[in-house]
Amino acid sequence: MIKSMTGFASLTHEDERATIGITIRAVNHRFLDVQLRSPQSLAGLEPRIRAVLQKRLARGRVELAIAVQLRSTVTPTVELNAEFAQALSAALDQARARGLISGALTPGDLLRLPQAVTIRDRGAETDPAVEAHLAASVEAAVEQALADLDAMRVREGEHLRADFEARLRTLAGLAEALAAAADRGRTTLEQRLQERIRELTFELPVDQAMIAQEIIRVAGRSDISEELTRFRAHLAHWEALQDADEPCGRKLDFLLQEMNREVNTIGAKADGLQVSQLIINGKAELEKLREQVQNVE
């Protein structure tokens, strides 16, 4: 199946306990390279998330960022600095005994003194049920983000496939043109050899049967029928690979190497004025295919 390796997905999932943000970026890479960023509180969930990514993705550099904002209730705690309060009470007693002040120490007096009372926020106690629910929510959000990423990669893959099919049709036409040009070149080669032999027969006696066999042997060296058969088989194999369900990027890359090898062999064997130009055109199309295949998962 033709599927691009590049893509992007981002979503936010909210429930009564937390707000979860997921961002996934994917770019080309020879293998699957996962970069995961998540809160420390989700460290135990990382192996499961990596397993999900490896199940859904075949190759590419994938960056997954997870952000979690909990909706936990905060309970305030009030702490009294007893030593300070006792020292303050003793000092006030001395002041009252000297007639400097009157009245008792009130709670309001303590609250106005930051050294006497400390107020802190205390988070809710960790609840295993809440942690399990959060882990399930994060995993579901990752699955949904992966589905969105996959949809984008499939859409880009459809454009790649359209480009591949156009170039494959061009290569199929070049194969037929090469077959015709090579046949014309082989005929021309035979004619040149026969003409040269006729010139030599005026000077030296020759064995006509042996000469005929030699002409056939020399002309046979330029026969490219086997290479063309393999090249056409590679084109058919390409069609089968891109129609299959599993990722095919690596296989297509290998198939291109084989196709390029056949074209080089044809260029070395075939004779004819048009062969060189057709070989150049074919190698140019193969190079464009190779560049595009680097984007296929």
Kinemage of the C-alpha trace (Angstrom):
@kinemage 1
@onewidth
@group {chain A} dominant
@subgroup {mainchain}
@vectorlist {calphas} color= white
{ca met a 1} P 0.000 0.000 0.000
{ca ile a 2} L 1.332 3.422 -0.915
{ca lys a 3} L 1.359 5.508 2.265
{ca ser a 4} L 3.462 8.594 2.918
{ca met a 5} L 5.845 8.688 5.879
{ca thr a 6} L 5.210 12.388 6.538
{ca gly a 7} L 2.224 13.656 8.473
{ca phe a 8} L 0.955 15.663 11.437
{ca ala a 9} L -1.881 15.238 13.923
{ca ser a 10} L -2.925 17.146 17.028
{ca leu a 11} L -5.911 16.798 19.340
{ca thr a 12} L -7.162 17.708 22.805
{ca his a 13} L -9.211 15.316 24.947
{ca glu a 14} L -11.086 16.603 27.988
{ca asp a 15} L -13.011 14.801 30.699
{ca glu a 16} L -13.953 15.409 34.327
{ca arg a 17} L -10.462 14.476 35.555
{ca ala a 18} L -7.953 15.948 33.098
{ca thr a 19} L -7.220 17.744 29.837
{ca ile a 20} L -4.962 15.673 27.563
{ca gly a 21} L -3.103 17.148 24.593
{ca ile a 22} L -1.514 14.919 21.910
{ca thr a 23} L 0.765 16.083 19.091
{ca ile a 24} L 2.352 13.722 16.537
{ca arg a 25} L 4.826 14.658 13.805
{ca ala a 26} L 6.201 12.123 11.319
{ca val a 27} L 8.947 12.595 8.732
{ca asn a 28} L 11.027 10.346 6.472
{ca his a 29} L 13.430 7.868 8.029
{ca arg a 30} L 14.914 4.596 6.882
{ca phe a 31} L 13.632 2.785 9.992
{ca leu a 32} L 11.068 3.450 12.723
{ca asp a 33} L 12.502 6.009 15.144
{ca val a 34} L 10.128 7.016 17.960
{ca gln a 35} L 10.767 10.116 20.075
{ca leu a 36} L 8.349 10.294 23.023
{ca arg a 37} L 7.863 13.233 25.392
{ca ser a 38} L 5.417 12.794 28.271
{ca pro a 39} L 5.005 13.846 31.916
{ca gln a 40} L 7.002 11.938 34.508
{ca ser a 41} L 3.739 10.717 36.011
{ca leu a 42} L 3.128 8.689 32.807
{ca ala a 43} L 6.519 6.964 32.798
{ca gly a 44} L 4.873 3.602 33.468
{ca leu a 45} L 2.645 4.052 30.412
{ca glu a 46} L 5.483 4.641 27.932
{ca pro a 47} L 6.073 0.955 27.012
{ca arg a 48} L 2.401 0.548 26.109
{ca ile a 49} L 2.408 3.725 24.025
{ca arg a 50} L 5.548 2.632 22.173
{ca ala a 51} L 3.932 -0.736 21.489
{ca val a 52} L 0.905 1.034 19.985
{ca leu a 53} L 3.162 3.135 17.750
{ca gln a 54} L 5.154 0.104 16.581
{ca lys a 55} L 1.924 -1.713 15.774
{ca arg a 56} L 0.520 1.135 13.675
{ca leu a 57} L 3.695 2.453 11.999
{ca ala a 58} L 6.322 0.620 9.927
{ca arg a 59} L 9.010 3.266 9.514
{ca gly a 60} L 9.653 7.000 9.793
{ca arg a 61} L 10.866 9.378 12.483
{ca val a 62} L 7.889 9.940 14.776
{ca glu a 63} L 7.761 12.590 17.502
{ca leu a 64} L 4.913 12.150 19.999
{ca ala a 65} L 4.288 14.771 22.689
{ca ile a 66} L 1.766 14.196 25.511
{ca ala a 67} L 0.608 16.968 27.844
{ca val a 68} L -1.686 16.324 30.816
{ca gln a 69} L -3.394 18.915 33.031
{ca leu a 70} L -5.193 17.343 35.973
{ca arg a 71} L -8.425 18.766 37.381
{ca ser a 72} L -7.592 17.781 40.986
{ca thr a 73} L -9.254 19.490 43.948
{ca val a 74} L -6.894 21.338 46.282
{ca thr a 75} L -7.365 21.183 50.071
{ca pro a 76} L -5.840 24.078 52.073
{ca thr a 77} L -3.969 23.299 55.326
{ca val a 78} L -3.300 25.779 58.114
{ca glu a 79} L -0.233 25.331 60.323
{ca leu a 80} L 0.364 27.269 63.538
{ca asn a 81} L 3.898 28.220 64.552
{ca ala a 82} L 3.404 27.306 68.219
{ca glu a 83} L 6.790 28.573 69.418
{ca phe a 84} L 6.211 31.947 67.825
{ca ala a 85} L 2.675 32.181 69.258
{ca gln a 86} L 3.912 31.335 72.784
{ca ala a 87} L 6.719 33.895 72.562
{ca leu a 88} L 4.245 36.477 71.291
{ca ser a 89} L 1.790 35.721 74.115
{ca ala a 90} L 4.547 36.061 76.727
{ca ala a 91} L 5.629 39.416 75.294
{ca leu a 92} L 2.032 40.670 75.315
{ca asp a 93} L 1.619 39.596 78.962
{ca gln a 94} L 4.660 41.671 79.905
{ca ala a 95} L 3.279 44.652 77.981
{ca arg a 96} L -0.073 44.365 79.755
{ca ala a 97} L 1.655 44.087 83.146
{ca arg a 98} L 3.411 47.391 82.493
{ca gly a 99} L 0.156 48.973 81.349
{ca leu a 100} L 1.322 49.433 77.824
{ca ile a 101} L -1.572 47.527 76.231
{ca ser a 102} L -4.892 46.020 77.242
{ca gly a 103} L -7.056 43.209 75.920
{ca ala a 104} L -6.397 39.613 74.950
{ca leu a 105} L -4.686 38.211 71.834
{ca thr a 106} L -7.328 37.399 69.167
{ca pro a 107} L -7.275 35.006 66.151
{ca gly a 108} L -7.318 38.035 63.889
{ca asp a 109} L -4.098 39.236 65.469
{ca leu a 110} L -2.417 35.921 64.612
{ca leu a 111} L -3.687 35.915 61.033
{ca arg a 112} L -2.160 39.337 60.454
{ca leu a 113} L 1.262 38.005 61.397
{ca pro a 114} L 2.783 35.803 58.634
{ca gln a 115} L 5.222 34.285 61.139
{ca ala a 116} L 2.376 32.888 63.242
{ca val a 117} L 0.262 30.996 60.681
{ca thr a 118} L 1.235 29.226 57.434
{ca ile a 119} L -1.426 28.306 54.843
{ca arg a 120} L -0.522 25.658 52.221
{ca asp a 121} L -2.384 23.932 49.387
{ca arg a 122} L -2.414 20.132 49.628
{ca gly a 123} L -3.259 18.068 46.534
{ca ala a 124} L -5.674 15.162 46.631
{ca glu a 125} L -4.231 11.807 47.627
{ca thr a 126} L -3.189 9.535 44.769
{ca asp a 127} L -6.033 7.202 43.813
{ca pro a 128} L -5.158 4.027 41.828
{ca ala a 129} L -8.566 4.138 40.144
{ca val a 130} L -7.942 7.720 38.999
{ca glu a 131} L -4.492 6.785 37.690
{ca ala a 132} L -5.923 3.837 35.740
{ca his a 133} L -8.627 6.036 34.233
{ca leu a 134} L -6.033 8.650 33.227
{ca ala a 135} L -3.818 6.009 31.599
{ca ala a 136} L -6.768 4.655 29.601
{ca ser a 137} L -7.723 8.175 28.506
{ca val a 138} L -4.167 8.946 27.381
{ca glu a 139} L -3.935 5.678 25.451
{ca ala a 140} L -7.283 6.319 23.734
{ca ala a 141} L -6.187 9.852 22.815
{ca val a 142} L -2.941 8.506 21.316
{ca glu a 143} L -4.922 5.955 19.287
{ca gln a 144} L -7.178 8.694 17.910
{ca ala a 145} L -4.215 10.925 17.054
{ca leu a 146} L -2.576 7.989 15.257
{ca ala a 147} L -5.772 7.424 13.283
{ca asp a 148} L -5.745 11.099 12.223
{ca leu a 149} L -2.053 10.828 11.292
{ca asp a 150} L -2.713 7.666 9.308
{ca ala a 151} L -5.548 9.334 7.379
{ca met a 152} L -3.224 12.174 6.384
{ca arg a 153} L -0.478 9.763 5.320
{ca val a 154} L -2.963 7.791 3.221
{ca arg a 155} L -4.119 10.967 1.444
{ca glu a 156} L -0.530 11.908 0.636
{ca gly a 157} L 0.076 8.319 -0.454
{ca glu a 158} L -2.687 8.617 -3.048
{ca his a 159} L -0.854 11.547 -4.660
{ca leu a 160} L 2.381 9.552 -4.640
{ca arg a 161} L 0.644 6.602 -6.261
{ca ala a 162} L -0.738 8.789 -9.050
{ca asp a 163} L 2.782 10.046 -9.756
{ca phe a 164} L 4.176 6.492 -9.683
{ca glu a 165} L 1.606 5.183 -12.129
{ca ala a 166} L 2.341 7.975 -14.613
{ca arg a 167} L 6.063 7.234 -14.463
{ca leu a 168} L 5.505 3.481 -14.718
{ca arg a 169} L 3.508 4.023 -17.906
{ca thr a 170} L 6.401 6.098 -19.243
{ca leu a 171} L 8.865 3.330 -18.364
{ca ala a 172} L 6.671 0.684 -20.004
{ca gly a 173} L 6.620 2.785 -23.183
{ca leu a 174} L 10.397 3.213 -23.001
{ca ala a 175} L 10.827 -0.566 -22.715
{ca glu a 176} L 8.859 -1.108 -25.904
{ca ala a 177} L 10.792 1.678 -27.655
{ca leu a 178} L 14.067 0.097 -26.500
{ca ala a 179} L 12.996 -3.284 -27.896
{ca ala a 180} L 12.256 -1.748 -31.301
{ca ala a 181} L 15.420 0.379 -31.325
{ca ala a 182} L 17.563 -2.607 -30.320
{ca asp a 183} L 16.052 -4.721 -33.109
{ca arg a 184} L 16.836 -1.998 -35.627
{ca gly a 185} L 20.336 -1.669 -34.218
{ca arg a 186} L 20.949 -5.412 -34.403
{ca thr a 187} L 19.753 -5.487 -38.032
{ca thr a 188} L 22.021 -2.561 -38.886
{ca leu a 189} L 24.948 -4.312 -37.151
{ca glu a 190} L 24.375 -7.481 -39.149
{ca gln a 191} L 24.237 -5.488 -42.362
{ca arg a 192} L 27.511 -3.709 -41.529
{ca leu a 193} L 29.213 -7.013 -40.752
{ca gln a 194} L 27.987 -8.609 -43.968
{ca glu a 195} L 29.123 -5.614 -45.983
{ca arg a 196} L 32.540 -5.729 -44.412
{ca ile a 197} L 32.831 -9.471 -45.074
{ca arg a 198} L 31.924 -8.986 -48.733
{ca glu a 199} L 34.745 -6.489 -48.996
{ca leu a 200} L 37.172 -8.956 -47.424
{ca thr a 201} L 36.161 -11.868 -49.663
{ca phe a 202} L 37.662 -10.092 -52.652
{ca glu a 203} L 41.050 -10.361 -50.954
{ca leu a 204} L 40.954 -13.639 -48.995
{ca pro a 205} L 39.062 -16.901 -49.290
{ca val a 206} L 36.615 -17.379 -46.361
{ca asp a 207} L 34.325 -20.068 -45.041
{ca gln a 208} L 30.834 -18.663 -45.578
{ca ala a 209} L 29.235 -20.988 -42.978
{ca met a 210} L 31.745 -19.949 -40.330
{ca ile a 211} L 31.232 -16.290 -41.191
{ca ala a 212} L 27.468 -16.661 -40.862
{ca gln a 213} L 27.848 -18.239 -37.426
{ca glu a 214} L 30.179 -15.440 -36.332
{ca ile a 215} L 27.690 -12.807 -37.476
{ca ile a 216} L 24.944 -14.530 -35.487
{ca arg a 217} L 27.182 -14.745 -32.424
{ca val a 218} L 28.190 -11.074 -32.546
{ca ala a 219} L 24.615 -9.948 -33.149
{ca gly a 220} L 23.438 -12.205 -30.313
{ca arg a 221} L 25.557 -10.259 -27.853
{ca ser a 222} L 23.256 -7.290 -28.398
{ca asp a 223} L 20.094 -9.297 -27.724
{ca ile a 224} L 18.263 -7.671 -24.779
{ca ser a 225} L 15.128 -9.814 -24.765
{ca glu a 226} L 15.934 -11.362 -21.348
{ca glu a 227} L 16.631 -7.979 -19.748
{ca leu a 228} L 13.410 -6.549 -21.176
{ca thr a 229} L 11.437 -9.526 -19.888
{ca arg a 230} L 12.828 -9.017 -16.386
{ca phe a 231} L 12.213 -5.265 -16.594
{ca arg a 232} L 8.565 -5.814 -17.560
{ca ala a 233} L 8.259 -8.310 -14.685
{ca his a 234} L 9.590 -5.649 -12.291
{ca leu a 235} L 6.942 -3.206 -13.515
{ca ala a 236} L 4.232 -5.801 -12.861
{ca his a 237} L 5.718 -6.547 -9.433
{ca trp a 238} L 5.585 -2.844 -8.599
{ca glu a 239} L 1.858 -2.803 -9.321
{ca ala a 240} L 1.349 -5.832 -7.063
{ca leu a 241} L 3.323 -4.283 -4.197
{ca gln a 242} L 1.426 -0.995 -4.189
{ca asp a 243} L -1.894 -2.872 -4.243
{ca ala a 244} L -0.980 -5.022 -1.211
{ca asp a 245} L -2.096 -4.118 2.320
{ca glu a 246} L 1.309 -4.070 4.024
{ca pro a 247} L 3.835 -1.193 3.797
{ca cys a 248} L 5.958 -1.467 0.660
{ca gly a 249} L 8.481 1.397 0.736
{ca arg a 250} L 11.557 -0.752 1.356
{ca lys a 251} L 10.512 -3.340 -1.234
{ca leu a 252} L 9.935 -0.648 -3.847
{ca asp a 253} L 13.365 0.795 -3.100
{ca phe a 254} L 14.960 -2.612 -3.661
{ca leu a 255} L 12.892 -3.157 -6.820
{ca leu a 256} L 14.160 0.149 -8.214
{ca gln a 257} L 17.731 -1.060 -7.777
{ca glu a 258} L 16.903 -4.137 -9.841
{ca met a 259} L 15.205 -2.063 -12.528
{ca asn a 260} L 18.176 0.267 -12.720
{ca arg a 261} L 20.502 -2.730 -13.082
{ca glu a 262} L 18.480 -4.023 -16.041
{ca val a 263} L 18.543 -0.616 -17.735
{ca asn a 264} L 22.333 -0.421 -17.332
{ca thr a 265} L 22.723 -3.884 -18.849
{ca ile a 266} L 20.461 -2.978 -21.767
{ca gly a 267} L 22.505 0.161 -22.381
{ca ala a 268} L 25.723 -1.857 -22.404
{ca lys a 269} L 24.407 -4.572 -24.769
{ca ala a 270} L 22.029 -2.903 -27.199
{ca asp a 271} L 23.228 -1.191 -30.360
{ca gly a 272} L 21.506 1.606 -32.224
{ca leu a 273} L 21.373 5.361 -32.567
{ca gln a 274} L 18.232 5.777 -30.438
{ca val a 275} L 19.228 3.375 -27.650
{ca ser a 276} L 21.469 5.831 -25.785
{ca gln a 277} L 18.792 8.524 -25.620
{ca leu a 278} L 16.166 6.032 -24.454
{ca ile a 279} L 18.517 4.740 -21.761
{ca ile a 280} L 19.120 8.284 -20.517
{ca asn a 281} L 15.366 8.941 -20.380
{ca gly a 282} L 14.763 5.663 -18.569
{ca lys a 283} L 17.425 6.334 -15.943
{ca ala a 284} L 16.019 9.834 -15.401
{ca glu a 285} L 12.542 8.375 -14.732
{ca leu a 286} L 14.003 5.774 -12.375
{ca glu a 287} L 15.845 8.483 -10.443
{ca lys a 288} L 12.613 10.477 -10.044
{ca leu a 289} L 10.907 7.321 -8.801
{ca arg a 290} L 13.751 6.701 -6.348
{ca glu a 291} L 13.374 10.195 -4.899
{ca gln a 292} L 9.651 9.727 -4.426
{ca val a 293} L 9.980 6.232 -2.960
{ca gln a 294} L 11.973 7.744 -0.079
{ca asn a 295} L 8.628 9.224 1.076
{ca val a 296} L 6.809 5.860 1.127
{ca glu a 297} L 6.326 3.956 4.385
